Amino acid sequence: MKLFNTLSNQKEALEKPIGRPLNLFVCGPTVYDAAHLGHARTYIAFDALVRFLRSQEWSVFYLQNITDIDDKIIERARERGVKPAKLSAEYGKAYKKTMKKIGVASVDTYAEASEYIPQIVSQVEALIAKGFAYRIEGSGYYFDITTFPDYGKLSGRTVEQAEDAVTRIDVGIRKKNRGDFALWKFVDVPVKDQSKKFTHVQGEPAWKASLGWGRPGWHIEDTAISEAFFGPQYDVHGGAEDLKFPHHEAEIAQQEAASGKKPFVKMWLHTGFMRVKGEKMSKSLKNFVTIDEFLEKHSAVALRWLILSHHYRSPINFDDAAVEQAERVLASLQETLDRLYFISRRGARGSAQSRMFNLDERSMRALWNNALNDDFNTPEAFGAVFSFIHELNASLWSLSRKEAKHAITHIAQAFETVGIELTPAKPSREAQSLAEERELYRGSKQFAQADALREKLLSLGYTVDDTPLGAFVRRVSH
């Protein structure tokens, strides 16, 4: 497999580790609100990638962090009059539940930042000892970006350009450089009870540490977690495109400075934005649609299809037309599987498959795998399946039962490797019985009665097609 490495700005072969899993870390959400479709865009893409790798006999350990300590969480907790830990626990639990709803099932471990305070403190201490960090009295410890010559190598920014950065946790204080970022933030007032290890000071969470009472900056949370699981270097780091700078740039600076080892990560993968009217969907812009709101009107498979029908690096413009298109394509695909299931029960019993069918089947599987192995090109892979279906449709009703069963298996198995589960839909017993009764009326030329039964089937949500193999009952797509 080759993937586009943001660090090198080109496609590179993904190296398969020997004797251990491929280690993958993907930046998780900051849990102060409900997960939205922008989150789904990234997490479905990585879920599909991991599922495919595992289907190809890769061993993958997929780690995702949960940012449960952050200024945004503190601010939202104050608005609601609750402690930050309670707020983040509530939204963290909801996030995991929502991921299950949309089939994101490949993550091995979710790691909450609050569980890794000792590792965070240790990493900050290492940066201080090596001269990469400095203290601002009354504020905290900060990373000096001028001490790390490689700062900007992921995003292509220079240190001077980094001065334009405004991160979400370190604005407007006495820093050496505007682009310097917080590693550890002190609490504003002294903690009275020094026997505690954790407390809240004026609504802010604070931990007792050698650095002083305080809490971690945003960037240091991720590198401390990844180092705890993978050590100072690992295989693949993923996230949304907007995290490239400054977040991922800061991660590289922190970890390589602390360990002295390069590269921190061999391959960096970034997903494109989910856009609404040309703008990135985000909480800060208040233009987001939550995943749960989407699922009130549409299916989880429609969301996955919408996302995977676009290349993972490309933006997606979200609107009603895009969702409707995804649902139409899925309905067409479902109807094809239903027809094949019908043929598998009504078609010729010949056991020998045609040579052409075998060739088309092998070609589809080869094209599917080739597309996904070439920078995980899901649109091209989907196209291979539809080309196969187009060839099937040319001689659909002459397929044998065995050929129809094989076609169902190979179509379904292909999509299953990226988490799209499709199965033929069997009509209800009542619908099937009405269709069979209608056939008897048609056979005796009692067409008025046959038409009446067709209308009754429609009222149940079914329609019936007259085919060379008899009445084909299927659900009406909306």
DABELFEN-V401575 format. One record per residue. N is the residue number from 1. RES is the residue in one letter. PSI is psi as a letter, one per 20 degrees, with the letter a starting at -180 (999 if undefined). OMEGA is omega in whole degrees, 0 to 359 (* if undefined). Layout:
# DABELFEN-V401575
n: [N;N]
res: [RES;RES]
psi: [PSI;PSI]
omega: [OMEGA;OMEGA]
This chain:
# DABELFEN-V401575
n: [1;2;3;4;5;6;7;8;9;10;11;12;13;14;15;16;17;18;19;20;21;22;23;24;25;26;27;28;29;30;31;32;33;34;35;36;37;38;39;40;41;42;43;44;45;46;47;48;49;50;51;52;53;54;55;56;57;58;59;60;61;62;63;64;65;66;67;68;69;70;71;72;73;74;75;76;77;78;79;80;81;82;83;84;85;86;87;88;89;90;91;92;93;94;95;96;97;98;99;100;101;102;103;104;105;106;107;108;109;110;111;112;113;114;115;116;117;118;119;120;121;122;123;124;125;126;127;128;129;130;131;132;133;134;135;136;137;138;139;140;141;142;143;144;145;146;147;148;149;150;151;152;153;154;155;156;157;158;159;160;161;162;163;164;165;166;167;168;169;170;171;172;173;174;175;176;177;178;179;180;181;182;183;184;185;186;187;188;189;190;191;192;193;194;195;196;197;198;199;200;201;202;203;204;205;206;207;208;209;210;211;212;213;214;215;216;217;218;219;220;221;222;223;224;225;226;227;228;229;230;231;232;233;234;235;236;237;238;239;240;241;242;243;244;245;246;247;248;249;250;251;252;253;254;255;256;257;258;259;260;261;262;263;264;265;266;267;268;269;270;271;272;273;274;275;276;277;278;279;280;281;282;283;284;285;286;287;288;289;290;291;292;293;294;295;296;297;298;299;300;301;302;303;304;305;306;307;308;309;310;311;312;313;314;315;316;317;318;319;320;321;322;323;324;325;326;327;328;329;330;331;332;333;334;335;336;337;338;339;340;341;342;343;344;345;346;347;348;349;350;351;352;353;354;355;356;357;358;359;360;361;362;363;364;365;366;367;368;369;370;371;372;373;374;375;376;377;378;379;380;381;382;383;384;385;386;387;388;389;390;391;392;393;394;395;396;397;398;399;400;401;402;403;404;405;406;407;408;409;410;411;412;413;414;415;416;417;418;419;420;421;422;423;424;425;426;427;428;429;430;431;432;433;434;435;436;437;438;439;440;441;442;443;444;445;446;447;448;449;450;451;452;453;454;455;456;457;458;459;460;461;462;463;464;465;466;467;468;469;470;471;472;473;474;475;476;477;478]
res: [M;K;L;F;N;T;L;S;N;Q;K;E;A;L;E;K;P;I;G;R;P;L;N;L;F;V;C;G;P;T;V;Y;D;A;A;H;L;G;H;A;R;T;Y;I;A;F;D;A;L;V;R;F;L;R;S;Q;E;W;S;V;F;Y;L;Q;N;I;T;D;I;D;D;K;I;I;E;R;A;R;E;R;G;V;K;P;A;K;L;S;A;E;Y;G;K;A;Y;K;K;T;M;K;K;I;G;V;A;S;V;D;T;Y;A;E;A;S;E;Y;I;P;Q;I;V;S;Q;V;E;A;L;I;A;K;G;F;A;Y;R;I;E;G;S;G;Y;Y;F;D;I;T;T;F;P;D;Y;G;K;L;S;G;R;T;V;E;Q;A;E;D;A;V;T;R;I;D;V;G;I;R;K;K;N;R;G;D;F;A;L;W;K;F;V;D;V;P;V;K;D;Q;S;K;K;F;T;H;V;Q;G;E;P;A;W;K;A;S;L;G;W;G;R;P;G;W;H;I;E;D;T;A;I;S;E;A;F;F;G;P;Q;Y;D;V;H;G;G;A;E;D;L;K;F;P;H;H;E;A;E;I;A;Q;Q;E;A;A;S;G;K;K;P;F;V;K;M;W;L;H;T;G;F;M;R;V;K;G;E;K;M;S;K;S;L;K;N;F;V;T;I;D;E;F;L;E;K;H;S;A;V;A;L;R;W;L;I;L;S;H;H;Y;R;S;P;I;N;F;D;D;A;A;V;E;Q;A;E;R;V;L;A;S;L;Q;E;T;L;D;R;L;Y;F;I;S;R;R;G;A;R;G;S;A;Q;S;R;M;F;N;L;D;E;R;S;M;R;A;L;W;N;N;A;L;N;D;D;F;N;T;P;E;A;F;G;A;V;F;S;F;I;H;E;L;N;A;S;L;W;S;L;S;R;K;E;A;K;H;A;I;T;H;I;A;Q;A;F;E;T;V;G;I;E;L;T;P;A;K;P;S;R;E;A;Q;S;L;A;E;E;R;E;L;Y;R;G;S;K;Q;F;A;Q;A;D;A;L;R;E;K;L;L;S;L;G;Y;T;V;D;D;T;P;L;G;A;F;V;R;R;V;S;H]
psi: [p;p;q;o;o;h;g;i;k;r;p;q;p;p;p;o;q;p;j;r;r;p;o;p;p;p;p;a;r;o;n;j;r;q;p;a;h;h;g;h;g;g;h;h;g;h;g;g;g;g;g;g;g;h;h;j;k;p;p;p;o;o;p;p;q;o;o;j;o;q;h;h;g;g;g;h;h;g;h;i;k;r;q;h;h;g;g;h;h;g;h;g;g;h;g;h;g;h;h;h;h;j;j;n;j;i;p;g;p;p;o;p;h;i;i;k;g;g;h;g;g;g;h;g;g;g;h;g;h;j;j;i;q;r;p;o;p;i;f;a;p;q;p;o;h;i;i;n;h;j;p;i;h;g;i;j;q;r;h;g;h;h;i;i;p;o;r;j;j;l;p;k;a;m;q;h;q;h;i;q;q;p;g;p;p;q;q;h;q;q;p;g;n;i;i;q;h;q;r;p;o;l;j;p;q;p;q;p;r;h;i;q;p;b;q;q;r;g;h;h;g;g;h;h;g;h;h;h;g;i;a;i;q;a;g;p;p;r;r;q;h;i;i;g;p;i;g;h;g;h;g;g;g;g;g;h;g;g;h;j;q;q;q;g;p;g;p;p;p;p;q;r;q;o;q;o;l;i;q;p;p;q;h;h;i;k;k;q;p;q;g;h;g;g;i;h;h;r;q;h;h;h;g;g;g;g;g;i;i;q;q;h;i;q;q;p;o;p;r;h;g;g;g;h;g;g;h;g;g;h;h;g;g;g;h;g;h;g;g;h;g;g;h;i;h;i;a;q;j;p;h;p;q;q;h;g;g;g;g;h;g;h;g;g;h;g;h;g;h;g;g;h;i;n;k;l;n;h;g;h;g;h;h;h;g;h;h;g;h;g;h;g;h;h;k;g;i;j;q;r;g;g;g;g;g;g;g;g;g;h;g;g;h;g;h;h;i;j;j;o;o;p;q;q;o;p;q;r;h;g;g;h;g;h;g;h;h;h;h;g;g;h;h;j;k;m;h;g;h;g;h;h;h;g;h;h;g;h;h;i;j;q;r;p;p;o;r;i;j;a;p;o;p;q;q;p;p;999]
omega: [173;179;181;180;180;182;180;180;177;176;178;177;175;184;179;181;178;175;178;178;167;182;182;175;177;180;179;186;166;194;174;180;181;177;182;185;173;175;181;182;181;189;173;180;180;175;180;179;180;178;180;179;180;177;179;175;169;170;184;169;186;181;176;178;171;178;180;172;182;179;182;177;180;180;180;179;177;179;183;178;178;177;181;182;179;179;183;178;179;183;176;178;179;179;181;178;179;178;177;181;183;172;175;189;187;181;179;183;168;184;178;183;183;179;186;179;178;180;178;180;180;180;177;178;179;179;177;183;182;174;180;184;178;184;170;182;178;182;180;177;184;177;179;186;180;179;182;186;183;182;181;186;178;185;182;179;174;177;179;178;179;178;178;186;171;180;187;185;191;184;164;177;190;181;176;181;182;181;177;185;185;173;180;183;179;171;187;182;181;176;185;184;183;179;181;174;180;178;173;178;182;176;180;176;180;178;176;183;176;180;187;179;180;182;185;167;184;188;186;180;186;182;177;179;182;179;179;182;191;188;186;180;177;196;189;175;181;177;179;184;184;178;182;177;5;191;182;175;178;178;180;181;181;188;180;177;182;185;185;182;178;353;174;178;181;186;178;180;181;179;177;183;162;186;174;182;175;180;177;175;181;178;183;178;179;179;187;172;180;179;180;176;178;185;175;184;187;182;177;181;177;178;180;179;179;183;185;174;172;175;187;181;184;176;176;176;183;172;183;182;180;179;179;178;178;181;177;180;179;179;178;179;179;179;177;179;179;178;179;177;178;179;180;178;185;186;179;184;182;185;183;177;179;180;182;179;179;181;180;180;180;180;179;182;179;180;178;181;179;181;182;176;178;179;174;183;182;178;180;178;178;179;178;179;181;174;177;179;178;178;179;185;180;180;189;188;176;178;174;178;182;179;179;178;178;180;177;183;186;176;182;181;178;182;179;181;176;173;175;184;181;177;177;180;179;177;178;179;180;180;180;180;178;180;179;177;178;178;180;178;180;181;179;176;175;190;179;178;179;179;179;179;175;179;178;177;179;179;178;179;181;168;182;177;177;186;177;180;180;184;179;183;179;178;176;179;182;*]
